[in-house]
Amino acid sequence: MLASGAVDPLARLGQALAEAGYAFVTPTPETHRRVLARGGEARTLRDVFGWSRPFAAAPCRSACSTCCKRRGRSKRGAAAAEQGALLVSGSAPARHSAYPTTAADAVFLGPDTYRFASFVQSRAPPRIGALADVGCGTGAGGLLLASRAGSVQLLDVNRSALRFARANCELNGIHAVVEESDVLSGAAGALDLIIANPPYLADPLRRAYRDGGGDLGTGLSLRIAREALERLRPGGRLLLYTGTAVVEGEDLLRQRLAPLLQGVPHEYFELDPDVFGEELENPPYTAADRIAVVGLDAWRP
C-alpha cells in the first residue's frame, strides 16, 4: 500500500515517481558500466533515477522537485550533483545510492536483492513472530515479509542504509523499528526469524554494502550465523543469503561454517554457481575458481 502524504523527502520522491509509472530493474555494476559507456544524456525518468545518466534539464521536473537542486549534494545527500554543466541524480528513488556506488557508505539494491527476496519469500514460514533483517540495506527483505510478522526490526550499521529503509517503510505504509546495529547488537528481545543478505566480497574499497571481511569476504556471514543462532528462540530460524569463493573446488564458507553448524538442523545449498566473474581478475581472487551464491536455512535446536 502506498503511503499518502509522505513526509520524508525520499519517500515523497518515490511516491511521485510511482504515480508517474516509474519502474526500473537495477542491473549489476558491471552491466551498468557497460550501458553508460554507450554515452548519451538522460531523457526519461529511468535515465535519471535508474541509469544515473547526466541531464541538462530535468525531464522529471515535477517528480523530483523535492530533492533535485542545482546547488549540489547536502550533508544528508541531495538528489542531484553537478557535473560541469550537467546534473546527475544522487540517489535512486527511496531505493539505493546512485551509480557508481563507490562511497564507503553506499547503499545498493540489485540482482542479489531480487534473489534474496525470492529466497526468503519461499523459505520463510507463513506466520512469523519477531522478525529481524540484519544488514537490512534498503529494507527490502524485512518489508517483503512484514505482512507475515508480528514485529519487524530493520538493522544496519550503515546510517545511509537506515535512511533508505525508513523512507521505504513510509513509502509502503509499513511499521518497522529501524535501528543502527552492528549485526544484532541493537536488536531487541528474542527473535523467531532472522534474515540476512550480507556483503560477501573482498572489496579493496571496503564499501559497507560489498566487503564481507575475513577470508575472501566470508567474515561477516560467519559472524551473522554465530550471533543469530545465539539470539533465536528455541525453534527459531535463520535464513542467510550470501556468497562464497570456491577455491580448487572447495567452498570456503561451507568449510568455515561446519564447526558452527554441528548439531544444528540446517540446509545449505548453491543458489547460483557463478556470479561477479569480473572479480576473479582482482588480486584477492587469484586462486579462486568462481564465486557462488549460497543459502543457509538453519533452525536453533
Order of alpha helices (4+ residues) and beta strands (2+ residues): alpha-alpha-beta-beta-alpha-beta-alpha-beta-alpha-beta-beta-alpha-beta-beta-alpha-beta-beta
